[in-house]
Amino acid sequence: MSEPEVHIASFVIQHREDAGPALAAAVAGHADLEIAIPGPTRSVVLCESTDGRAALDRIDQLKDVAGVLNVLLVCHHVEPAHALDEPLTKANASGVPA
């Protein structure tokens, strides 16, 4: 049995100015989604899930929201679930542990 993973993804959503309420309702309908940065025509949405397929499913679902023009996957990070409980180590500017 494999160790549980956490998938964290971010999307930039390009949408019409009047699509904000529909986008907010679609995001609110999924416990694994959150609007991180709302904007008049572009918004950033985060997805955090233990399901590796969830990010791709959410992209498809968000593309179907009225007024959404495009959904761009910006980042998809995966790590073991237990790593979220571990303290951060000091790192230099390159991200390499000091």
N, C-alpha and C positions, 0 to 999 in steps of 0.2 A: 504494500500500500504506500503510495507516495505522500509526501508531506504536503499539508494544505498550503496554498499560495494565496497571496493578495495581488490583485491586478488593479493598478491605478492608471487611468487614462485621462487625457484632457482633449477636448474638442474645441475648435473655433467654429462657431455657427454663424453663417452669413444669412441675414433675414431681412425682410421688409420691415419698415418702421412700425407697421400696425400688427406685427406678428408676436410682439412681446408677451401679451396675455396667453396666447395659444402655446407658446414655447414654455412659459412658466407652468402652465397646467400640465403639459406633457412631462416636464421634469418632475413635478410634484407627484406624478403617478408612478414613479419608480424610486424606491428607497435607496438605490445605489447611485442616483444622480443628484447633482447640486449645481445651481448656477453660481459660479465663482465671481464672474464679472459680467453684469448685465450691461448692455449697450443699445443704442437706438437702432443700429443695423448690424452689429456684430456682438456676439456674446461668447463667453468662455464657460464651458460646462465641464465638470469633473465627474468621473465615474470610478467608483471603488467597489470591487466585487471579489468574491472568491471563485467566481466562474470565469474561466479564460475566454469564453465566447461572449460574455456579456457586453464588452465594449463594441464588438462588431454588431451585435443585435441592437444596441442602443443607437448606433449610427444609422442603421436602416430605419428604426422607429422615428428618430428625430428628423430624418429627411422627409418623412411623410407628414410632418406638421405643416398646416396651412401657413404659407408665407415664408417658410424656410427655403432658402435658395441653395445652400450647400453646407455640408458638415465635413470639416477637415480634422482628421486625427493628427494631433500635434505630438503627443508623447504617450507611450504605453510602457509602464514600468511593472515588473513582476519581481516579487521576492517572497521568501518563505514567511508564512504568517507569524511565526515566532520572532522574526527579526524586528517587527514593529514594537515589541516589548523590550528590546535591548537598548541600552543607552547609546547615544551617538558618540563616536570617537572624534577627537580633534583631527581636522584635515587641513591641508594647505589649500591654496587657491585652485590647484588643479584637481582637488578632490581626493588626492592620494593621502592615506593616513600618515600623520606626522610621526 
